[in-house]
Amino acid sequence: MAKEALLLFLKSLPPGCYFNIIGFGSSFEVLFPDGSREYAEDSLKAATELQQTMGADFGGTEILQPLRHIYDKPTLPTHIRQILLFTDGQVRNFAAVIELVKKNANNTRLFSFGIGEGASTSLVKGIARAGRGRAEFTKEGDRLQPLVVKTLKAAMQLAVTDLHLEWQLESGGSSDIVQLPKDLPPLFAGERLIIYAMALSDKVVLDGKVHLKGKIGERPLEFGLDVDSTKSIEDGSFSIHRLAAKAQIKQLQDAGKDENKAAIVLLSTAANVISCHTSMVGVDKHRKEKVSGDLIRKNIPVMRKSKLLMAKGTTHKSALGCSRAPATPPSTCRKSSLGLTLDKIRSAPASSGAFGFQRVPGSFQSELVAPESRAEPTYLSVVSLQKFSGEWELDKILAEIMKSPIEILEKAAPVKAQNVWATVLALCYLDVKFGDKRDEWEMVDRKARQWLDLQDRDGHTLDDLMAKARAVIDQL
């Protein structure tokens, strides 16, 4: 899954960007030690060769040192550096990692992926918040490719940044309002932003206006909202209060300061919301006896590819409450993590990240060889043949994937340029055979179409060429 996602990522990058790949675990290894290289045919070839020999076992999960290596490299004046970080484990130096990411958030955005059940939720979400990016998670059986493309698209678009709220209350007292989260994250297309406001005094009346301000690039953006306290909603279960408390707990946890522990515990127990220092415990109401004895740590194995059977039976009634939890020893880190680094031109910011890898000579058949031994080609068989510029060549490998003699494809060409015809054929083949996975190869399609727009098509429109290619493919 990770190898396929890396190949799709590499083929989806646009010309004009710079990129690098860092594999990390107990140690780390860099594809281009001198820094990110421009996306070109030679750098893409080096990256795909690594992808073909990549393994998923690189030791533990040591993120801090590879991140320092990235941040120590100067950013290019004309480019924005962004990181895509993939991990399936946990780290012991959580606070140091968050602090490092937050320190460099002004010149580097970070997007994170948690892979599998062993990925630390607090780590994946925490570094994304600190790095002004966003977090994604996959569980066993999920496809990573759509999330990679989704995140790459977000990284290449201009986000709404410098978001902040301004209150204009009729009674004044805006200084007595606490906003959660205090620092608002960048907002990407299709995302929601939830902000909580807590009044510190009963004298504060929430009547007036609130303005949400930010900017896209250098263009200012503002939204206004009327606030009327008479239209407030009664919430007898205090669900909104608990959500606000959870947001405040996250903010305190991300700060990584020991002095915040008391405040976290107080908030957690008051709002009945778990935290890193508290946990839910079952209270036996049937026996009405106090629980005594020392706490015992038990490691519960994660079930994989199995059904959970629940037997009906008689149980004691229980109630859930929030209490302080004992300090637990660091858990054993899961092996391997992935990541990539990429710098993109400022007019279209892109991303950077890290993929964990280990060279295993001869353990993986290249996607670039003729697929005689394969049962059925996948869309990645076609994608792997695309050049960095977005074009395809009309060769025997592409013809064999389409299950056609190359002579038939050449004879059907309505344009002189063979690479133009090959590119149109490849796009049409992807659409006909793998249209259900368009969300995974759409950026490959976009890059190809941008290349086609710059080519001499002998007077044909792109729609005309696509129709002719469809007629050829339908006859194969």
C-alpha positions in Angstrom: 0.0 0.0 0.0 2.7 2.5 1.0 4.8 1.6 -2.1 1.8 2.2 -4.4 1.1 5.5 -2.6 4.7 6.6 -3.1 4.6 5.8 -6.8 1.3 7.7 -7.2 2.7 10.6 -5.2 5.8 10.9 -7.4 3.8 10.7 -10.7 1.3 13.3 -9.4 3.9 16.0 -8.7 3.8 19.0 -11.1 6.8 20.2 -13.1 8.6 23.1 -11.4 8.6 21.7 -7.8 11.5 20.3 -5.8 11.2 17.1 -3.7 13.1 14.7 -1.5 12.4 11.4 0.2 13.5 10.5 3.7 13.1 7.1 5.2 13.2 6.9 9.0 12.9 4.5 11.9 15.6 3.9 14.4 17.8 5.9 12.0 17.1 7.7 8.8 18.3 7.8 5.2 17.9 10.6 2.6 17.4 10.1 -1.1 19.1 13.4 -2.0 21.5 14.2 1.0 22.3 17.7 -0.4 18.7 18.8 -0.3 15.6 18.7 -2.4 16.1 18.4 -6.2 14.1 19.8 -9.0 11.4 17.5 -10.3 12.9 16.2 -13.6 13.3 13.0 -15.5 16.6 12.0 -13.7 15.3 12.8 -10.2 12.0 11.0 -10.8 14.0 8.0 -12.1 16.1 7.9 -8.9 12.9 8.2 -6.8 11.1 5.4 -8.7 14.1 3.1 -8.4 13.9 3.6 -4.6 10.2 3.0 -4.7 10.7 -0.3 -6.4 13.2 -1.6 -3.8 11.5 -0.1 -0.7 10.6 -2.1 2.3 8.5 -1.1 5.3 10.8 -2.2 8.1 13.3 0.5 9.1 13.4 0.0 12.9 11.5 2.0 15.5 9.9 5.4 15.1 12.4 8.2 15.5 10.9 11.3 14.0 12.8 14.1 15.7 16.2 13.7 13.9 14.8 13.5 10.3 12.7 16.5 11.0 15.7 18.4 12.3 17.6 17.4 9.1 14.7 18.9 7.0 14.4 22.1 9.0 18.2 22.7 9.0 18.1 22.9 5.2 17.4 26.5 4.1 14.2 27.0 2.1 14.4 28.2 -1.4 13.5 31.9 -1.8 10.9 31.2 -4.5 9.4 28.1 -3.0 7.3 27.0 0.0 8.5 23.9 1.8 5.9 21.4 2.9 6.1 18.0 4.5 4.0 14.9 4.1 4.8 12.6 7.0 3.7 9.0 7.3 3.9 6.9 10.5 2.5 3.8 11.9 4.0 4.1 15.4 4.5 6.3 18.5 7.3 8.4 19.8 8.7 9.0 23.3 9.8 12.6 22.8 6.3 13.8 21.8 6.7 17.3 23.3 10.1 17.9 21.6 8.6 16.9 18.2 5.6 19.2 18.6 7.8 22.1 19.7 10.2 21.6 16.7 7.3 21.5 14.2 5.6 24.6 15.8 8.9 26.5 15.8 9.3 26.1 12.0 5.6 26.5 11.1 6.1 29.9 9.6 8.3 28.6 6.8 7.2 24.9 6.5 3.7 23.3 6.5 3.4 19.7 7.7 0.7 17.2 6.7 0.6 13.9 8.6 -0.8 10.3 8.0 -1.4 7.7 10.7 -1.2 4.2 9.2 -2.9 1.3 11.0 -4.1 0.8 14.5 -0.7 1.4 16.0 -0.4 5.0 14.9 -0.5 7.5 17.7 -3.6 9.7 17.3 -2.2 12.4 19.5 1.1 12.5 17.5 -0.5 12.5 14.1 -3.0 15.2 15.0 -0.6 17.2 17.1 2.1 17.6 14.5 -0.5 18.5 11.9 -1.9 21.2 14.1 1.5 22.5 15.0 2.6 22.5 11.4 -0.5 24.3 10.1 -1.5 21.2 8.0 -4.0 18.5 8.5 -4.1 14.8 9.6 -5.4 11.7 7.9 -5.8 8.2 9.2 -6.1 4.8 7.6 -6.9 1.5 9.1 -6.2 -2.0 7.9 -7.9 -2.6 4.5 -8.2 1.1 3.7 -6.6 2.5 0.5 -3.9 5.1 1.2 -3.8 6.4 -2.3 -6.9 8.6 -2.2 -5.8 10.3 1.0 -2.3 11.0 -0.5 -3.9 12.6 -3.6 -6.4 14.5 -1.4 -3.6 15.9 0.8 -1.4 16.7 -2.2 -4.3 18.7 -3.7 -4.7 20.6 -0.4 -1.0 21.3 -0.3 -1.1 22.7 -3.8 -3.9 25.1 -3.1 -3.8 28.4 -1.3 -5.3 27.9 2.2 -7.1 30.6 4.2 -4.4 31.6 6.7 -3.9 34.1 9.6 -7.4 33.3 10.8 -8.6 35.1 13.9 -11.9 36.3 15.5 -12.8 39.8 16.4 -15.7 40.4 18.8 -17.9 43.5 18.9 -20.2 43.1 21.8 -22.9 45.7 22.6 -22.0 45.5 26.3 -18.2 45.4 25.8 -16.2 42.8 27.7 -14.7 41.1 24.7 -11.5 40.7 26.7 -13.5 38.3 29.1 -14.0 35.8 26.2 -11.7 32.8 25.8 -11.4 31.5 22.2 -10.8 27.8 21.6 -8.6 26.9 19.9 -6.6 30.0 20.7 -4.5 29.8 17.4 -6.8 28.9 14.5 -5.3 26.5 11.9 -5.2 27.2 8.2 -8.5 26.3 6.4 -8.5 24.2 3.2 -11.2 23.8 0.6 -13.9 21.4 1.8 -13.0 21.6 5.5 -14.9 22.9 8.5 -13.6 25.1 11.3 -15.3 24.8 14.8 -14.5 27.6 17.3 -15.7 27.7 20.9 -16.0 30.9 23.0 -16.2 30.8 26.7 -17.3 33.8 28.8 -15.2 34.2 31.9 -17.8 36.5 33.6 -21.6 36.3 34.1 -21.7 40.0 33.2 -20.7 39.2 29.6 -23.7 39.3 27.3 -23.1 37.7 23.9 -25.0 40.2 21.9 -23.4 42.0 18.9 -21.2 40.9 16.1 -18.2 38.6 15.6 -15.9 38.8 12.6 -13.8 35.9 11.2 -10.8 37.4 9.4 -8.0 35.9 7.4 -6.4 36.0 4.0 -5.9 33.8 0.9 -2.4 34.5 -0.3 -2.2 38.3 0.2 -5.9 38.9 -0.4 -7.8 39.7 2.8 -11.0 37.7 3.7 -13.7 38.5 6.2 -17.0 37.0 7.3 -19.4 38.6 9.8 -22.0 37.0 12.0 -24.7 38.5 14.3 -24.8 37.1 17.8 -28.1 37.1 19.7 -28.1 35.6 23.2 -31.9 35.3 23.2 -31.6 32.6 20.5 -29.3 30.4 22.5 -30.0 26.7 22.7 -30.6 24.9 26.0 -28.1 22.0 26.3 -29.1 20.1 29.4 -26.5 17.4 28.7 -23.7 20.0 28.5 -22.4 18.4 25.3 -21.1 21.7 23.8 -19.4 22.4 27.1 -17.6 19.0 27.0 -16.6 19.6 23.4 -15.2 23.0 24.4 -13.4 21.4 27.3 -11.9 18.8 25.0 -10.6 21.5 22.6 -9.0 23.3 25.6 -7.4 20.0 26.8 -5.9 19.4 23.4 -4.5 22.9 23.4 -2.9 22.4 26.8 -1.6 19.0 25.8 0.0 20.3 22.6 1.8 22.9 24.5 3.8 20.1 26.1 4.4 21.9 29.4 4.6 20.0 32.7 2.9 22.8 34.5 -0.2 22.3 32.4 -0.9 18.9 34.0 -2.9 20.2 36.9 -5.1 22.3 34.6 -5.6 19.3 32.3 -6.7 17.1 35.1 -9.0 19.7 36.5 -10.7 20.3 33.1 -10.9 16.5 32.4 -12.5 15.5 35.7 -14.9 18.5 35.7 -16.1 18.0 32.2 -15.9 14.2 32.2 -13.6 14.2 29.2 -10.5 11.9 29.0 -7.0 13.3 28.6 -3.4 12.1 28.5 -3.4 12.2 32.4 -6.9 10.7 33.0 -9.0 7.8 31.9 -12.5 6.4 32.1 -13.0 3.7 34.8 -15.9 1.4 35.4 -17.7 1.8 38.8 -19.5 -1.3 40.1 -22.8 0.0 41.4 -24.2 -3.5 42.1 -21.8 -4.4 44.9 -21.3 -0.8 46.1 -17.7 -1.7 47.2 -14.7 0.5 46.8 -12.0 -0.8 44.4 -8.8 -1.6 46.3 -5.4 -2.9 45.4 -2.7 -1.9 43.0 -3.4 -1.0 39.4 -2.2 -3.6 36.9 -1.1 -2.8 33.4 -2.4 -5.2 30.7 -1.4 -5.0 27.1 -4.5 -5.9 24.9 -3.6 -7.3 21.5 -5.1 -5.7 18.4 -7.4 -7.9 16.5 -6.7 -8.1 12.8 -8.9 -9.6 10.1 -11.3 -11.2 12.6 -14.9 -10.7 13.6 -15.7 -9.5 17.1 -18.2 -11.9 18.7 -20.3 -10.5 21.5 -22.2 -13.0 23.8 -25.3 -12.0 25.5 -25.4 -12.5 29.2 -26.0 -10.9 32.6 -23.6 -8.2 33.7 -23.4 -5.8 36.6 -24.5 -2.3 36.0 -21.7 0.1 35.6 -21.2 3.9 35.3 -18.4 5.7 33.7 -16.5 8.4 35.4 -13.3 10.3 34.8 -10.4 9.9 37.2 -6.6 10.4 37.2 -4.7 7.6 35.6 -1.2 6.4 36.7 1.8 7.2 34.7 2.3 4.4 32.2 5.7 3.3 30.9 6.4 4.1 27.3 4.9 1.5 25.0 7.0 -0.3 22.5 7.2 1.6 19.2 5.8 0.1 16.1 8.3 -0.4 13.3 8.7 1.7 10.2 7.5 5.1 9.1 7.2 6.9 5.9 7.8 10.5 4.7 8.5 12.8 1.7 9.8 16.4 1.3 8.7 18.6 -1.5 9.1 22.3 -2.3 6.8 23.9 -4.8 6.6 27.3 -6.5 4.8 30.0 -4.4 2.0 30.4 -6.9 0.9 26.9 -6.2 2.3 25.6 -2.9 2.8 21.9 -2.6 4.1 19.5 -0.1 6.9 17.7 1.5 7.1 14.6 3.6 9.0 11.4 4.4 8.6 7.7 3.4 10.4 5.1 5.5 12.3 2.6 3.3 14.9 -0.2 3.2 16.6 -1.3 0.1 15.9 -4.9 -0.7 17.7 -5.9 -3.9 15.6 -7.9 -6.3 12.6 -8.1 -4.0 10.2 -6.1 -6.2 9.6 -6.3 -9.9 9.8 -2.9 -11.6 6.6 -1.3 -12.7 8.5 -0.2 -15.8 9.1 -3.7 -17.3 6.8 -5.3 -19.8 3.9 -6.9 -17.9 3.8 -10.3 -19.6 3.8 -12.1 -16.2 1.0 -10.1 -14.7 -2.6 -11.4 -14.6 -4.2 -8.0 -15.1 -2.7 -4.5 -15.4 -3.8 -1.9 -12.8 -4.1 1.8 -13.3 -0.6 2.1 -11.7 0.8 0.1 -14.7 -0.3 3.0 -16.9 0.6 5.7 -14.4 4.1 4.3 -13.9 4.9 4.9 -17.6 4.1 8.7 -17.5 7.1 11.0 -17.8 7.6 13.9 -15.3 6.3 16.4 -17.9 3.0 14.6 -18.1 3.4 12.8 -21.4 3.5 9.1 -22.4 5.4 7.5 -25.2 3.8 5.1 -27.6 5.9 2.0 -27.0 5.4 -1.7 -26.7 4.8 -1.6 -22.9 1.9 0.7 -23.2 0.5 -1.3 -26.1 0.7 -4.5 -24.2 -1.1 -3.0 -21.2 -3.9 -2.0 -23.6 -3.7 -5.6 -25.1 -3.1 -4.3 -28.6 -0.4 -4.6 -31.2 1.5 -1.3 -31.3 1.1 -1.2 -35.1 -2.7 -0.8 -34.7 -2.3 2.1 -32.3 0.3 3.8 -34.5 -2.0 3.4 -37.6 -4.9 5.0 -35.8 -3.0 8.1 -34.8 -4.8 11.3 -36.1 -1.8 13.5 -35.2 1.8 13.4 -36.3 3.3 13.6 -32.8 3.4 10.1 -31.4 3.7 11.2 -27.8 0.6 13.4 -28.1 -1.4 10.4 -29.4 0.1 8.1 -26.7 -0.9 10.6 -24.0 -4.5 10.9 -25.2 -4.7 7.1 -25.4 -3.4 6.7 -21.9 -5.8 9.2 -20.5 -8.7 7.6 -22.3 -7.7 4.1 -21.2 -7.5 5.3 -17.6 -11.0 6.8 -17.9 -12.6 3.7 -19.6 -10.9 1.0 -17.5 -10.3 2.7 -14.1 -12.9 5.5 -14.0 -14.0 4.3 -10.5 -10.5 5.3 -9.2 -10.4 8.7 -10.8 -9.9 10.3 -7.4 -6.5 8.6 -7.2 -5.2 9.4 -10.7 -6.9 12.8 -11.2 -3.7 14.8 -10.7 -1.9 12.6 -13.2 -4.7 13.4 -15.6 -4.4 17.1 -14.8 -0.7 17.2 -15.5 -1.1 15.3 -18.8 -3.8 17.7 -20.0 -1.7 20.7 -19.1 1.1 19.2 -21.2 -1.3 18.5 -24.1 -2.5 22.2 -24.0 1.0 23.2 -25.0 1.5 20.8 -27.8 0.7 21.0 -31.6 -2.3 18.8 -32.1 -2.6 19.4 -35.9 -5.8 21.4 -35.5 -7.6 18.9 -33.3 -9.3 19.8 -30.1 -8.6 17.7 -27.1 -12.2 16.5 -27.0 -11.9 15.4 -30.6 -8.7 13.4 -29.9 -10.3 11.8 -26.8 -13.3 10.7 -28.9 -11.0 9.1 -31.5 -9.0 7.4 -28.8 -12.2 6.1 -27.2 -13.2 4.6 -30.5 -9.9 2.8 -30.8 -10.0 1.5 -27.2 -13.6 0.2 -27.6 -12.5 -1.9 -30.5 -9.6 -3.6 -28.6 
